[in-house]
Amino acid sequence: MPGRVEGKVAFITGAARGQGRSHALRLAQEGADIIAVDICGPVDGVMYPMPGPGDLAETAKEVEALDRRIVATQADVRDFEALKAAVDDGVAQLGRLDIVVANAGIGALGASLAKMDSKTWQDTIDINLTGVWLSAKAGIPHLIAGGRGGSIVLTSSVGGVKGMEGAGHYVAAKHGVIGLMRTLALEMAHHKVRVNTIMPTQVNTPMAVNEGTFRLFRPDLENPDDFAVASAMTNPLQVPWMEPVDISNAVLFLASDESRYITGLMLPVDAGSLLK
Ligand SMILES: NC(=O)c1ccc[n+]([C@@H]2O[C@H](COP(=O)([O-])OP(=O)(O)OC[C@H]3O[C@@H](n4cnc5c(N)ncnc54)[C@H](O)[C@@H]3O)[C@@H](O)[C@H]2O)c1
């Protein structure tokens, strides 16, 4: 039986680990080849460990183990020329582009908006909002040239529709991703390119599940197990965090032709957290 995205090529940012790696593997399992990029290095203001080149190489190894091809490049989503070169090279090697998953992002240490410094604000806007636009922009000429339509999936967050104290930079960027999606969906519709947004609650990746987050959100708690209990209380389905594959399954649906008439959607994958 053919896979759900058999023969398609997907460009995925932030693919060295976490949700990005999971998206690459899930789409590869269903028959897609992958163009992957990741910064693979430290980012100012990010207090949890970032991945290195070895992590992106591991993603490549795992995709190849599924008998799919991958072109993986170290690139920063803030650098349009580097992104464009990575996508152009990937398309030259793999022959086409059908899917863009703009997933790369950071959870940089914040402060109240009254006290946040401009660099902290700007770094997050540059990666989590402008970087999402630049990633889509790098892929769009290939989607149009293919003449087969396509799917762009932008990673927002439940923070894309609600406030979060101490994370105004992140929340503003994730709200911005929704506006970006709505406009891109209109602008790309006549090319039969669909544009949608996924909005996860906490996911079990180094961004969310790390000592710094435990301390930031619950400085009153003694240990991470207590944080898991507190985290579960934000989600009516009572899980502290979801696994990356839970998001990847939603990405797969939006990337595949099963959702061929779905565009402009904000899809919460949030264990019910937005109900509260
Ligand atoms: N983990 C969560 O709880 C959660 C919840 C909602 C939304 N999100 C969003 O999901 C996306 C994926 O995050 P994750 O949970 O997998 O975290 P993660 O830290 O495991 O992965 C993020 C990846 O993006 C890469 N990246 C960061 N800045 C980059 C840049 N400038 N250029 C290229 N690559 C860069 C990182 O190196 C990393 O591999 C992010 O957009 C994040 O904001 C995460």
The ligand as an SDF file (V2000), in Angstrom:
LIG
                    3D

 44 48  0  0  0  0  0  0  0  0999 V2000
    7.9340   21.8160   23.2480 N   0  0  0  0  0  0  0  0  0  0  0  0
    6.8030   22.4400   23.4740 C   0  0  0  0  0  0  0  0  0  0  0  0
    6.2150   22.3310   24.5430 O   0  0  0  0  0  0  0  0  0  0  0  0
    6.1840   23.3100   22.4030 C   0  0  0  0  0  0  0  0  0  0  0  0
    4.8490   23.7200   22.5600 C   0  0  0  0  0  0  0  0  0  0  0  0
    4.2620   24.5000   21.5670 C   0  0  0  0  0  0  0  0  0  0  0  0
    4.9750   24.8510   20.4480 C   0  0  0  0  0  0  0  0  0  0  0  0
    6.2870   24.4450   20.3390 N   0  0  0  0  0  0  0  0  0  0  0  0
    7.0020   24.8220   19.1330 C   0  0  0  0  0  0  0  0  0  0  0  0
    7.3790   23.6560   18.4380 O   0  0  0  0  0  0  0  0  0  0  0  0
    8.5300   23.9120   17.6230 C   0  0  0  0  0  0  0  0  0  0  0  0
    9.5650   22.8110   17.8000 C   0  0  0  0  0  0  0  0  0  0  0  0
   10.0780   22.8720   19.1190 O   0  0  0  0  0  0  0  0  0  0  0  0
   10.5390   21.5450   19.9260 P   0  0  0  0  0  0  0  0  0  0  0  0
    9.5620   21.3780   21.0190 O   0  0  0  0  0  0  0  0  0  0  0  0
   10.7870   20.4360   18.9990 O   0  0  0  0  0  0  0  0  0  0  0  0
   11.9130   22.0820   20.5810 O   0  0  0  0  0  0  0  0  0  0  0  0
   13.4380   21.6430   20.3090 P   0  0  0  0  0  0  0  0  0  0  0  0
   14.2680   22.6650   21.0100 O   0  0  0  0  0  0  0  0  0  0  0  0
   13.6420   20.2300   20.6450 O   0  0  0  0  0  0  0  0  0  0  0  0
   13.5870   21.7850   18.7260 O   0  0  0  0  0  0  0  0  0  0  0  0
   13.6520   23.0180   18.0670 C   0  0  0  0  0  0  0  0  0  0  0  0
   14.6490   22.8700   16.9400 C   0  0  0  0  0  0  0  0  0  0  0  0
   14.7110   24.1310   16.2310 O   0  0  0  0  0  0  0  0  0  0  0  0
   16.0720   24.4170   15.9760 C   0  0  0  0  0  0  0  0  0  0  0  0
   16.2910   25.8530   15.8390 N   0  0  0  0  0  0  0  0  0  0  0  0
   16.1700   26.8110   16.7920 C   0  0  0  0  0  0  0  0  0  0  0  0
   16.5130   28.0020   16.3160 N   0  0  0  0  0  0  0  0  0  0  0  0
   16.8490   27.8050   15.0100 C   0  0  0  0  0  0  0  0  0  0  0  0
   17.2950   28.6780   13.9750 C   0  0  0  0  0  0  0  0  0  0  0  0
   17.4780   30.0000   14.1990 N   0  0  0  0  0  0  0  0  0  0  0  0
   17.5290   28.1560   12.7520 N   0  0  0  0  0  0  0  0  0  0  0  0
   17.3720   26.8350   12.5130 C   0  0  0  0  0  0  0  0  0  0  0  0
   16.9740   25.9510   13.4740 N   0  0  0  0  0  0  0  0  0  0  0  0
   16.7170   26.4420   14.6970 C   0  0  0  0  0  0  0  0  0  0  0  0
   16.8010   23.8770   17.1860 C   0  0  0  0  0  0  0  0  0  0  0  0
   18.1960   23.7090   16.9560 O   0  0  0  0  0  0  0  0  0  0  0  0
   16.0500   22.5780   17.4540 C   0  0  0  0  0  0  0  0  0  0  0  0
   16.6020   21.4790   16.7800 O   0  0  0  0  0  0  0  0  0  0  0  0
    8.9940   25.3160   18.0070 C   0  0  0  0  0  0  0  0  0  0  0  0
    8.5320   26.2470   17.0500 O   0  0  0  0  0  0  0  0  0  0  0  0
    8.2920   25.5460   19.3370 C   0  0  0  0  0  0  0  0  0  0  0  0
    8.1170   26.9270   19.6180 O   0  0  0  0  0  0  0  0  0  0  0  0
    6.8890   23.6880   21.2780 C   0  0  0  0  0  0  0  0  0  0  0  0
  1  2  1  0
  2  3  2  0
  2  4  1  0
  4  5  1  0
  4 44  2  0
  5  6  2  0
  6  7  1  0
  7  8  2  0
  8  9  1  0
  8 44  1  0
  9 10  1  0
  9 42  1  0
 10 11  1  0
 11 12  1  0
 11 40  1  0
 12 13  1  0
 13 14  1  0
 14 15  2  0
 14 16  1  0
 14 17  1  0
 17 18  1  0
 18 19  2  0
 18 20  1  0
 18 21  1  0
 21 22  1  0
 22 23  1  0
 23 24  1  0
 23 38  1  0
 24 25  1  0
 25 26  1  0
 25 36  1  0
 26 27  1  0
 26 35  1  0
 27 28  2  0
 28 29  1  0
 29 30  1  0
 29 35  2  0
 30 31  1  0
 30 32  2  0
 32 33  1  0
 33 34  2  0
 34 35  1  0
 36 37  1  0
 36 38  1  0
 38 39  1  0
 40 41  1  0
 40 42  1  0
 42 43  1  0
M  CHG  2   8   1  16  -1
M  END
$$$$
